C-alpha cells in the first residue's frame, strides 16, 4: 500500500513542476454520445472567472482540444446550450474525457491521463473500495505538501477540508497558481468561513455564531440569539436548507427523529431556508413535519447581506451545532451525518 500511495504523489509533483517550468500544449479529447456532429464545445477556466480558453466542435462522434497552458487550472467542458459535460484539471499531457450526454450523472465521471486527474480518480476508487484511510493518506499528503498545487487547491474547496486547512494550502501555492483571480476571492471566503467553524485544536479562542433575525411563516421575526440564549436549549442545530434542495429534503426525517428524541433534553433546531420564492417555502412547511424554529433568509443566495455569504457556505445542506451555554460553534459540515454527533453529546 505504501508504494501505491507514494508513487502517484511523486508523479503528481513531477507533473506540476514540468507544467510550471515551461508553457506547453496539452491535448483534451474523448468520444461523444448524445450530441450531434457540429455541436460547439468550449473549455471554461474556473480559476479565471470561467473564461473560455479553447473551443472546438463534435466531429465523427468525438472532440479534441489543444489549449495552450502555462500553469495548471481547473476547467469545465461546456456544450453550446451551456450544459456542463465534464470538469477536470487542465495540465500538460493527454487528457481523456469521454462524454455521454444521455447520462445525467456522466458529468461526475473522472477524466484520466495526467497526474492530477489520475490521482483524484485513485482517491475516489479507494473510498468506493472501502479503503478510506488510504484515501485520506493521499489527501493529507497533497494538502500538506511543502509547495501545494492544483489538486490541493481543488481539495481546499471540496467537502472535508476545513477553512484553516484551506488557508494553509493557499499560503503554499506555487506562484503561477497563486496569481489566479480565484485564489484572492477564495481566500476571502475561507477567512469568513474560518470564523464559523469549530476552533482549531489548541486554539484558546472559540468561534461563536453570527446572529441573524428573519421572519417565520407567520411573519414574526425570530433571532438566532434568542434561541441560543434560551436557558432551555442546551444545543442548537443551525440548519441551512431549501425546498428545491433534494439532499436537504432527504435529511428531514433524520432531523425529525433527532428532535423527537432530544428536544425535551435540550436540543433546538433553527432552520434557515434559502428559498428565493417565499411561496414555495410557505407551501412546503405545513406538511413537512419540521416542527421547530423555521425562518427564511430574506437575502437568499450569494450576496453581501445573505447568510450564504456571511457564513461562507460551500453549499446546502450545511449544518452547524452551537453550544447553548457559550454560543460557540462545535460542529460544522455540509453533508456529514449529524445524528451520531448529537447522539454522543446526549449520552
C-alpha positions in Angstrom: 0.0 0.0 0.0 2.8 2.4 0.8 4.3 2.2 -2.7 0.9 2.6 -4.3 0.4 5.9 -2.4 3.8 7.5 -2.8 4.3 6.7 -6.5 1.3 8.6 -7.8 2.0 11.5 -5.5 5.6 11.8 -6.8 4.2 11.6 -10.3 1.8 14.4 -9.5 4.6 16.7 -8.1 6.8 16.0 -11.1 3.9 16.7 -13.5 3.2 20.1 -11.8 6.9 21.0 -11.8 7.1 20.4 -15.6 4.0 22.5 -16.1 5.2 25.4 -14.1 8.7 25.5 -15.6 7.7 25.7 -19.3 4.5 26.5 -21.1 3.4 23.8 -23.4 0.4 22.4 -25.3 -1.8 19.7 -23.8 -4.5 17.6 -25.5 -8.0 17.1 -24.3 -10.1 14.6 -26.2 -12.7 11.9 -26.0 -15.7 10.2 -27.6 -19.1 11.8 -27.6 -22.5 10.2 -27.2 -25.8 12.1 -27.4 -24.5 15.2 -29.2 -24.8 15.8 -32.9 -21.7 16.4 -35.1 -21.0 20.1 -35.3 -22.1 20.8 -31.7 -20.0 23.6 -30.3 -17.9 22.8 -27.2 -15.7 25.0 -25.1 -13.4 24.8 -22.1 -14.0 27.4 -19.3 -11.3 28.2 -16.7 -12.9 28.1 -13.3 -10.0 29.9 -11.7 -10.1 32.8 -14.2 -13.8 33.7 -13.8 -14.9 30.9 -16.2 -13.1 32.5 -19.2 -13.4 30.4 -22.4 -9.8 29.2 -23.1 -10.5 26.8 -26.0 -13.3 26.0 -28.4 -14.0 23.1 -30.8 -16.9 21.1 -32.3 -18.0 17.5 -32.2 -16.8 15.6 -35.2 -17.4 11.9 -36.1 -18.7 11.3 -32.5 -15.6 12.7 -30.9 -13.9 16.0 -29.9 -10.4 17.3 -29.4 -8.9 20.5 -27.8 -5.3 21.8 -27.9 -5.3 24.6 -25.4 -2.0 26.4 -24.6 -1.5 26.5 -20.9 1.4 27.9 -18.8 0.0 26.7 -15.4 -2.4 24.0 -14.3 -6.1 25.0 -13.8 -9.5 23.5 -13.3 -11.8 23.6 -16.3 -15.4 22.9 -17.2 -16.3 21.3 -20.5 -19.5 23.1 -21.7 -21.8 22.4 -24.6 -23.3 25.2 -26.8 -26.6 25.1 -24.7 -24.5 25.8 -21.6 -24.7 22.3 -20.2 -21.8 21.1 -18.0 -20.5 17.9 -19.6 -17.3 17.4 -17.5 -14.9 19.1 -15.2 -11.2 18.2 -14.7 -7.7 19.5 -14.3 -6.1 21.1 -17.3 -2.3 20.3 -17.3 0.3 19.2 -19.7 -0.3 15.7 -21.3 -3.1 14.0 -23.0 -6.4 14.2 -21.0 -9.1 11.6 -21.8 -12.7 12.6 -21.0 -15.4 10.6 -22.8 -18.8 12.3 -22.9 -22.2 10.7 -22.6 -24.8 13.5 -22.8 -27.6 10.9 -22.4 -26.5 10.1 -18.9 -27.4 12.7 -16.2 -24.5 11.5 -13.9 -21.8 11.3 -16.6 -20.5 14.8 -15.7 -19.3 13.3 -12.4 -17.1 10.6 -14.2 -13.4 11.4 -13.9 -11.0 12.4 -16.7 -7.8 10.4 -16.9 -4.3 10.6 -18.4 -2.5 13.2 -16.4 -1.1 13.1 -12.8 -3.7 15.3 -11.0 -6.7 13.7 -12.8 -5.4 10.2 -12.2 -4.7 10.8 -8.5 -8.1 12.3 -7.9 -9.6 9.2 -9.6 -7.5 6.9 -7.4 -8.7 8.7 -4.2 -12.3 8.2 -5.3 -11.7 4.5 -6.1 -10.1 3.9 -2.7 -13.1 5.4 -1.0 -15.5 3.3 -3.0 -13.5 0.2 -2.3 -13.8 0.6 1.4 -10.3 2.0 2.0 -10.9 5.5 3.4 -7.7 5.5 5.4 -5.6 5.0 2.3 -7.6 7.7 0.5 -7.1 10.1 3.4 -3.4 9.4 3.5 -3.1 10.7 -0.1 -5.3 13.7 0.6 -3.2 14.6 3.6 0.0 14.3 1.5 -1.4 16.6 -1.2 -2.8 19.2 1.3 0.3 19.2 3.5 2.9 19.4 0.7 5.7 22.0 1.1 4.5 23.5 -2.2 0.9 22.9 -3.0 -0.6 22.6 -6.5 -3.8 22.3 -8.4 -5.1 19.2 -6.7 -4.6 20.7 -3.2 -6.3 23.9 -4.3 -9.3 21.8 -5.6 -9.4 19.8 -2.3 -9.4 23.0 -0.2 -12.7 23.9 -1.8 -14.1 20.4 -1.5 -16.1 18.8 1.3 -14.0 17.7 4.2 -11.3 20.4 4.2 -11.6 23.0 6.9 -11.1 26.6 6.3 -7.9 26.6 8.3 -6.5 23.8 6.1 -7.6 25.7 3.0 -5.8 28.9 4.1 -2.6 26.9 4.7 -2.9 25.5 1.1 -3.2 29.0 -0.3 -0.2 30.1 1.6 1.9 27.4 0.0 0.7 27.6 -3.6 3.1 27.9 -6.4 3.5 31.4 -7.8 1.6 30.8 -11.0 -1.4 29.3 -9.3 -1.4 32.0 -6.5 -1.8 34.6 -9.3 -5.1 33.2 -10.4 -8.1 35.6 -9.7 -9.9 32.8 -8.0 -7.3 32.5 -5.3 -7.8 36.0 -4.0 -11.5 35.6 -3.9 -11.3 32.1 -2.3 -9.0 33.5 0.4 -11.7 36.0 1.4 -14.3 33.2 1.5 -12.1 30.9 3.6 -11.3 33.8 6.0 -15.1 34.3 6.6 -15.7 30.5 6.8 -13.0 30.1 9.4 -14.9 32.3 11.8 -17.9 29.9 11.8 -16.1 26.6 12.1 -15.1 24.9 15.3 -11.9 26.5 16.6 -8.7 24.5 15.5 -7.3 22.2 18.2 -5.1 24.1 20.6 -6.9 27.5 20.0 -7.7 29.5 23.1 -10.4 31.4 21.4 -13.6 29.5 20.2 -15.6 30.7 17.3 -19.1 32.0 18.0 -22.3 32.0 16.0 -23.1 35.1 13.9 -26.5 36.4 14.8 -29.4 36.7 12.4 -33.0 37.7 12.5 -35.6 36.6 9.9 -39.3 36.1 9.7 -41.1 32.8 10.4 -44.0 31.5 8.3 -46.3 34.0 10.2 -44.0 37.0 9.6 -42.7 37.1 13.2 -39.0 38.0 13.4 -37.0 35.3 15.3 -33.3 35.9 16.0 -30.8 33.1 16.4 -29.5 34.8 19.6 -33.0 34.5 21.2 -32.9 30.7 20.6 -29.3 30.3 21.8 -29.9 32.4 24.9 -33.0 30.4 25.9 -31.9 28.5 29.0 -34.0 25.5 28.0 -31.7 25.0 24.9 -28.5 23.1 25.6 -27.6 22.7 22.0 -28.9 24.5 18.9 -28.7 22.9 15.5 -28.4 25.6 12.8 -29.7 24.1 9.6 -29.3 25.9 6.2 -31.6 24.3 3.6 -34.1 25.0 0.8 -37.2 23.3 -0.6 -35.5 22.9 -4.0 -32.5 21.0 -2.5 -33.0 17.2 -2.7 -30.4 16.3 -0.1 -32.0 18.9 2.2 -35.4 17.2 1.9 -33.8 13.8 2.3 -32.3 14.9 5.7 -35.7 16.0 7.1 -36.7 12.5 8.5 -33.3 12.4 10.4 -33.9 15.8 11.9 -37.4 14.8 12.9 -36.1 11.8 14.7 -33.4 13.8 16.5 -36.0 16.5 17.5 -38.4 13.9 18.9 -35.6 12.1 20.8 -33.7 15.1 22.2 -35.9 18.2 22.2 -37.1 17.7 25.8 -33.4 17.1 26.8 -32.3 20.5 25.4 -32.0 20.3 21.6 -33.5 23.0 19.5 -33.3 23.4 15.7 -33.1 26.7 13.9 -33.7 26.1 10.2 -32.9 28.9 7.7 -34.5 28.5 4.2 -32.5 29.8 1.2 -35.6 29.7 -0.9 -35.8 32.6 -3.3 -39.5 32.2 -3.7 -41.3 32.7 -0.4 -44.4 31.0 -1.6 -42.6 27.7 -2.2 -41.3 27.7 1.4 -44.7 28.6 2.9 -46.5 25.9 0.9 -43.9 23.3 1.9 -43.6 23.9 5.6 -47.1 22.9 6.9 -46.8 19.4 5.6 -43.1 18.9 6.2 -43.2 17.8 9.8 -40.4 20.4 10.6 -42.0 21.3 13.9 -39.2 23.5 15.2 -38.0 27.1 14.5 -38.2 27.9 10.8 -37.2 31.2 9.2 -36.4 32.3 5.6 -33.3 34.2 4.7 -34.7 37.4 3.1 -31.5 37.9 1.2 -31.2 34.3 -0.2 -28.2 33.3 -2.4 -24.8 34.8 -2.6 -24.9 38.5 -1.8 -23.4 40.8 0.8 -26.4 40.5 3.2 -27.3 36.9 2.7 -26.4 34.2 5.2 -24.7 32.1 2.4 -22.1 34.8 2.1 -21.9 35.8 5.8 -21.5 32.2 6.9 -19.4 31.4 3.7 -21.5 28.3 2.9 -19.9 26.0 0.4 -23.5 24.8 -0.4 -26.6 23.4 1.2 -27.5 21.5 3.3 -25.0 22.8 5.8 -25.4 22.2 9.5 -23.8 23.7 12.5 -24.1 22.9 16.1 -24.0 25.6 18.7 -23.3 25.2 22.4 -26.2 27.0 24.2 -24.1 27.7 27.3 -21.2 29.5 25.4 -22.5 30.3 21.9 -19.5 28.5 20.5 -19.8 26.6 17.2 -18.7 23.0 18.0 -19.6 21.3 14.6 -19.9 22.4 11.0 -20.3 20.3 7.9 -22.1 20.3 4.7 -23.1 16.7 4.2 -21.8 14.7 7.2 -24.4 12.8 9.2 -25.2 14.9 12.2 -27.1 12.1 14.0 -24.1 10.4 15.7 -22.6 13.8 16.7 -25.8 14.8 18.6 -26.4 11.3 20.0 -22.9 11.3 21.5 -23.5 14.6 23.2 -26.6 13.4 24.9 -25.2 10.1 26.1 
